[in-house]
Amino acid sequence: MKKEAHVCPPWLSWLLINPIRSLSQNPRKTLQRFIREGDTVLDAGCGPGYFTTVMAELVGENGLVIAADIQEWMLENVRKRVERAGLPGRVRLHLAQADRLNIPLDHVDFALAFWMAHEVPDKGRFFSEILLCLKPGGTLLLAEPKIHIRENNFRGIVEAARKAGFITARPVPVRLSRAVIFHKSGSP
């Protein structure tokens, strides 16, 4: 019998988009050092879109955000948030499968996996797919919640990304999180 992947239930998503969250995790402060105007970025496991709208602002009119999630309900929330912000042309919603992202290859500048990689059943496949969709020199910000992902578990997730082919993992400060930035080899 196949074990079902653990995912954030829709009824809990209000915690992820609660305005109070920005007091401790400001999306703009977290992402502005990694995203440039005109970039194509991936919000993997975007949930209700806490980071998606800010990513759409940061990529500007010529950029694109691919908001990927396995739950249609979450993507519908993202669509509504992006429309309210007046940024629908900058965001492409992508329904992923539980075991595959299926993102077009080799065109993403930056990918974000925020507080979700621990829910992925096959981390090796997940990181391999992100690596394939990144341009040479592209980056991945991986962040996991300190509250329930212990240091040794986080090291295991980081190791899965390294085994998939990511290089140059270095810690980055993200409040309430264990976080690292990875790079894909090659020059942009």
N, C-alpha and C positions, 0 to 999 in steps of 0.2 A: 504494500500500500504506500503510495507516494505521500510524503509529509507535506502539508500545505505550508507555504511561506508565511511568516509572521509579517503583517503589515499594519500600519497605523489605521485603526478603525475610523470611519468617517465621523462618528460622534465625538472623537477626541481631537479632530482637526482644529477646533476653535482655540485650543491651547497653542497651536503652532502659529496662528495669525493674530493672536491677542496683541493689541497695541502696547501693552505693558512689556512685552518681550523685547521691544526695541530699546528699552532702557538698559538691558544687559547684552543684547545682541543686535546691534544696529546693522542692517543689511548693507547700507552704503559704506560704512566704515570697514566692514568685513571684506567687501568685494572691490572697492574702487582701485585698489593697488594692483589688481589682476586683470581687469577688463578695460579695454580701450574702445573708443568710438570706432564703429565699423566692424567690430569683432562679431564672429558667430560663436555663441556660447551654448552650452548644454547644462540645463538644470535637471540632473538625473534624480528621479524620485522626488519631483518637485512638490508633491503633496498639494496643499491648497494655494501654493504660490507665494509664500512669505518672501522669498528672494527674487522671484520671477519679475515682478514689476520693477524693482530697482535695477535688475540686470537689463531690462528693456530700456530704461532711462540711460544707463551707462553705455550701451552699444550705439545709441543714437539712431537717427533716421536711416542710416545705411547699414545698420547691424541687424542681427537676428538672434533671438533666444529660442532654443528648442526646449520646451517644457515637457519632460517625459515622466509618465507615471503609469502604473499598472491598474489604477482605479479610475474609471470614467468619471465617477462623482468628483474626485479631486480635480481632474482636468476641467470639469464644468465650473468649479469654483475659480480656477485660474482664469478661465475665459471671462467670467464676470468681473473679476478684479482688474484684469488688463483693460477691458472695455471701459470700466469706470475711470481708470487712469488715462484714457484716451490714447492707448498704445497698442491696439490690436494688430496693426500691421507689422509690428516688430516681434511678435511671438507666434511661433508655430506649435500647436499642441500635438503631442505624439503619444498615442496609446501603446505602451510597451507590453510585452508578455511577461508573465511571472518569471520566466527563465531566459528571456532575451530582451535587449534594448531595441535592436533592429534600427539603429541610427545610420543614415548614409555615411559612407566612409570618407575619411581624410579631408574634412573641411571645417572642423571645429577648432577654435583658438584656445578656448578655456572650457573646462568642465567642472561642475560643482557636484559633489556627493556629500550632502550635509545631513548628518544624523540619520542615515538610512542604510549604509553599507552593511551594518550588523544584521539587517533584516533580509539580506540577499542570501539565498540558499547556496548558490555556486559563485563564490566571490572571485575565483580565478576567471571564470567566463565573463563575469561582470566587468572586471578590470581589463580583460583582453578586449572586450567590445569598446570600452571607452578609449583605450589606447588606439584601436583601429580608426575611430572616428576623429581623433585629434590630428591636426596638421603636425608636421615635423617641428619640434620646438614648443609644441602646445603644452599647456599646464592643466593639472588636476588639483583642486583643493579638496582634500578629504578631511571631514570633521565628524567626530563621534561624541555623544554626550558623556561627560565624566560621571554623571549621576548613576548610570547603569552599565557603562562599558568600562571594565577595569583595564588597567595599563597592559596587562599580559594579553587580554583579548584584543586590545587595540594594536599591539605589536603583531599579532597574528593577521589582522586585517591589512596592516602595512606590508607585511611579508607577502601576502597574496598579491598585492599590487606590484611589488618588486618582481615576483615570479612571473607575472604577466608581461613584464618588460619595462615598467616605469623605472626611471632613474632619478637620482638626486633628491631623495626625500629629505626635507628639512622641516623642523617644527616651525609653525607660525602661531602667533597668539590669536586665539579666538575664545572669547569668554565662555565659560561653562563647558568647554570642549577640549578634547585631545585632537590636535589638527596638524596636518603636514601638507606641504606642497610638493607635488611630483612634476617631473618633466618627461616629455617624450623626446627621445634622442633626435638629433638633426637640428638644422637651423631653420628658423621660420621663413 
